[in-house]
Amino acid sequence: MSREIFVPALIEIVAHGVEGYIPLGIVNVEQALCLPAHPDLQFSYLGEDPTHSRVYMDHAQLHALATTNSSS
């Protein structure tokens, strides 16, 4: 029995700077994947259980998550 991997519909784009995380906007996964990979950009979303912390990932991790889910 395989469990489908959770991929959020909306992703928040955040920049990691000297003052911490700075929110830049909310986009869907496809739009987020169209952005260039940059070491200061990360993507975040609430996990499956919104009472837990936010999940942060970089461009490569988001791409792997989206690819894994679309191939299952």
PAKOLKE-5555 format. One record per residue (C-alpha): x, y, z; residue in three letters; residue number from 0. Coordinates in steps of 0.001 Angstrom, whole numbers. Example, Ala and Ser with C-alpha at 12.3 -4.5 7.8 and 13.67 -1.06 7.14 Angstrom:
BEGIN
NODE,12300,-4500,7800,ALA,0
NODE,13670,-1060,7140,SER,1
This chain:
BEGIN
NODE,0,0,0,MET,0
NODE,1694,3200,-1133,SER,1
NODE,899,6487,508,ARG,2
NODE,604,9536,-1734,GLU,3
NODE,3075,12252,-820,ILE,4
NODE,1522,15553,248,PHE,5
NODE,2281,18423,-2114,VAL,6
NODE,670,21719,-1129,PRO,7
NODE,-1405,23707,-3616,ALA,8
NODE,149,27014,-2582,LEU,9
NODE,3740,27784,-1653,ILE,10
NODE,5085,30863,88,GLU,11
NODE,8331,32220,-1338,ILE,12
NODE,10686,33456,1359,VAL,13
NODE,14118,35039,1198,ALA,14
NODE,16632,34247,3904,HIS,15
NODE,18476,37410,4823,GLY,16
NODE,20383,38955,7696,VAL,17
NODE,17113,39696,9513,GLU,18
NODE,15726,36182,9073,GLY,19
NODE,13026,35006,6711,TYR,20
NODE,11333,37682,4605,ILE,21
NODE,8049,36648,2910,PRO,22
NODE,7965,37590,-785,LEU,23
NODE,4665,36157,-1988,GLY,24
NODE,2421,33169,-2471,ILE,25
NODE,2360,31156,-5697,VAL,26
NODE,1320,27704,-6822,ASN,27
NODE,3866,24898,-7142,VAL,28
NODE,4180,25256,-10931,GLU,29
NODE,4972,28978,-10611,GLN,30
NODE,7466,28292,-7826,ALA,31
NODE,9277,25746,-9985,LEU,32
NODE,9570,28321,-12798,CYS,33
NODE,11646,30579,-10567,LEU,34
NODE,15414,30283,-10854,PRO,35
NODE,17208,28380,-8131,ALA,36
NODE,18891,30812,-5769,HIS,37
NODE,20604,30004,-2462,PRO,38
NODE,18746,32777,-580,ASP,39
NODE,15282,31720,-1801,LEU,40
NODE,13305,29066,-15,GLN,41
NODE,9755,27828,-248,PHE,42
NODE,7505,27163,2697,SER,43
NODE,4102,25734,3438,TYR,44
NODE,2133,24418,6360,LEU,45
NODE,2500,20679,6678,GLY,46
NODE,-414,18269,6460,GLU,47
NODE,-1216,19083,10073,ASP,48
NODE,-1415,22902,10377,PRO,49
NODE,-726,22730,14116,THR,50
NODE,2897,21804,13336,HIS,51
NODE,5648,24123,12168,SER,52
NODE,6075,25326,8632,ARG,53
NODE,8029,23173,6201,VAL,54
NODE,10936,24924,4441,TYR,55
NODE,12721,23626,1357,MET,56
NODE,14942,24852,-1431,ASP,57
NODE,14208,24735,-5181,HIS,58
NODE,15732,21274,-5679,ALA,59
NODE,13738,19787,-2796,GLN,60
NODE,10497,21317,-4103,LEU,61
NODE,11214,19938,-7578,HIS,62
NODE,11906,16470,-6186,ALA,63
NODE,8714,16566,-4108,LEU,64
NODE,6567,17639,-7066,ALA,65
NODE,8194,15093,-9404,THR,66
NODE,7786,12236,-6922,THR,67
NODE,4115,13015,-6432,ASN,68
NODE,3329,13344,-10160,SER,69
NODE,4952,9984,-10971,SER,70
NODE,2975,7994,-8356,SER,71
